[in-house]
Amino acid sequence: MENKTALLVMDLQNGIVSRLGDNDQLLLPFQKAVEAARQHNIPVIFVRVAFSEGYPEINPQNRAFSALKSVGGMTVSDISTQIHELVKPEPNEPVVTKYRVSAFAGSNLEVILKAKQIDTLILSGISTSGVVLSTLREAADKDYTIKVLSDACLDTDQEVHRVLTEKVFPRQAEVLTVDSWMESLE
């Protein structure tokens, strides 16, 4: 049986991309990956983190998200949680909303993957030490075949990105560049 693959584009939403500064060049590898997936009929699934109005999903003990309650923003309708225009989803491409760091946390991602009979995940996202790491670990525990596009993963800490992509991720995933992934599709 042939592997069924999906490209996950994770947390490329306005409020997270904007933290990297105004540098559209940083998103080029993501754009290339999305375009290649579309050309090869590989489903593209966008993942974002967002919360309901009033933040009922946020526990005060959650260090990562509890400050949002007082600051505001990051609700499902907020501009900060919409997928960045440079990698805008097409009408048939799902946008999954998660409530924690992993793409699986509280989302319908696994339902979509099972419905499409996906068994191989191509991971890309911001940040390498956040959504990519958490999703990779959970996907490995769920027995997915995993590939990580190292240049379509960004982290504010370059050393952390390097250690994860060179030393940690290869234990559970194949790590490759967008270009080498695209070559493997030909």
C-alpha positions in Angstrom: 0.0 0.0 0.0 1.3 3.4 -0.9 1.8 6.0 1.8 -0.7 8.7 2.0 1.0 12.0 2.9 -0.2 15.4 4.2 1.8 18.6 4.7 1.1 20.3 8.0 1.7 24.1 8.0 1.6 24.9 11.7 1.2 28.3 13.4 1.9 30.4 10.4 -0.7 32.8 11.7 -0.4 36.6 11.7 0.2 37.0 15.5 3.1 34.5 15.4 4.7 35.4 12.0 4.7 39.0 13.1 7.1 38.2 16.0 9.8 37.4 13.5 9.8 40.9 12.1 8.7 42.1 8.7 10.6 39.6 6.6 8.6 37.8 3.9 11.8 36.0 2.9 11.6 33.9 6.0 8.3 32.4 4.6 9.7 31.4 1.2 10.4 27.8 2.2 6.9 27.5 3.5 5.5 28.9 0.2 7.6 26.5 -1.8 6.5 23.5 0.3 2.8 24.4 0.0 3.1 24.9 -3.7 4.9 21.6 -4.2 2.3 19.8 -2.1 -0.5 21.3 -4.2 1.2 20.4 -7.4 1.6 16.8 -6.3 -2.0 16.4 -4.9 -0.7 16.2 -1.3 -3.2 17.5 1.1 -2.2 20.7 2.9 -3.5 21.1 6.4 -3.1 24.4 8.2 -2.9 24.4 12.0 -3.4 27.5 14.2 -3.6 28.2 17.9 -6.7 30.1 19.0 -9.1 30.3 21.8 -12.8 30.9 22.3 -14.1 34.3 23.5 -13.6 34.5 27.3 -10.7 31.9 27.1 -12.6 28.9 28.6 -9.8 26.6 27.4 -7.0 28.4 29.3 -6.2 27.0 32.8 -4.6 29.6 35.1 -1.8 27.1 35.8 -0.8 27.0 32.1 2.3 29.2 32.0 2.4 29.5 28.2 -1.2 30.7 27.7 -2.5 32.1 31.0 -1.2 35.7 30.4 -3.5 35.9 27.3 -6.6 36.2 29.5 -5.3 39.6 30.8 -3.7 40.8 27.5 -6.5 39.7 25.2 -6.3 38.7 21.5 -5.7 35.2 20.0 -9.4 34.4 19.8 -10.7 32.4 16.9 -12.0 35.5 15.1 -9.0 37.7 15.9 -6.7 38.8 13.0 -3.7 37.4 14.9 -5.0 33.8 14.6 -5.7 34.0 10.8 -3.3 32.1 8.5 -0.7 34.5 7.0 -1.6 35.8 3.6 1.7 34.5 2.0 0.6 30.9 2.6 -3.2 31.4 2.4 -5.3 28.3 2.5 -7.3 27.4 -0.6 -11.0 26.8 0.0 -10.7 23.0 0.1 -7.8 23.0 2.6 -8.7 22.6 6.3 -7.6 25.1 8.9 -7.4 23.2 12.2 -7.7 25.1 15.5 -5.7 23.7 18.4 -5.8 24.9 22.0 -2.3 23.9 23.2 1.2 23.5 21.7 0.8 20.2 19.8 -1.3 20.3 16.6 -3.3 17.4 18.0 -4.2 19.1 21.3 -8.0 19.7 21.4 -8.2 19.8 17.6 -9.9 17.8 14.9 -6.5 17.0 13.2 -6.6 13.3 13.9 -10.2 13.0 12.6 -9.1 14.6 9.4 -6.0 12.5 9.0 -8.0 9.3 9.6 -10.7 10.4 7.2 -8.1 11.0 4.5 -6.3 7.8 5.5 -3.0 9.8 6.0 -0.2 7.9 7.6 2.8 10.2 6.7 3.1 13.7 8.0 5.4 16.4 6.6 5.9 18.9 9.3 6.6 22.7 9.0 6.0 25.5 11.4 6.8 28.2 13.9 8.4 27.4 16.2 10.7 24.4 16.0 10.9 24.1 19.8 7.1 24.6 20.1 4.5 23.2 17.7 7.0 21.2 15.6 8.6 19.4 18.6 5.3 18.8 20.4 3.5 17.6 17.2 6.4 15.4 16.2 6.5 13.6 19.6 2.8 13.0 19.6 2.7 11.9 15.9 5.5 9.5 16.6 3.6 8.1 19.6 0.6 7.7 17.3 2.7 5.7 14.8 2.8 8.2 11.9 5.7 8.3 9.5 7.2 11.7 9.9 9.3 14.0 7.8 10.5 17.5 9.0 11.3 20.3 6.6 14.2 21.8 8.5 14.2 25.1 6.5 10.4 25.4 6.8 10.7 25.4 10.6 11.7 28.6 12.4 12.7 29.3 16.0 13.7 32.5 17.7 16.7 30.5 19.1 18.9 29.3 16.3 20.9 26.9 18.5 17.7 25.3 19.8 16.6 24.9 16.2 19.9 23.3 15.2 20.0 20.9 18.1 16.4 19.8 17.5 16.8 19.3 13.7 20.2 17.7 13.8 20.2 15.7 17.1 16.6 15.2 18.4 14.2 15.0 15.5 16.3 12.4 13.5 15.5 9.8 16.2 11.8 9.8 15.2 11.7 11.5 11.8 13.5 12.0 8.5 14.8 15.6 8.5 15.3 17.2 5.1 15.2 20.6 3.3 12.2 21.7 1.3 14.3 21.4 -1.9 15.3 17.8 -1.2 11.7 16.9 -0.3 10.6 18.4 -3.6 13.2 16.4 -5.5 11.9 13.2 -3.8 8.4 13.9 -5.2 9.6 13.9 -8.8 
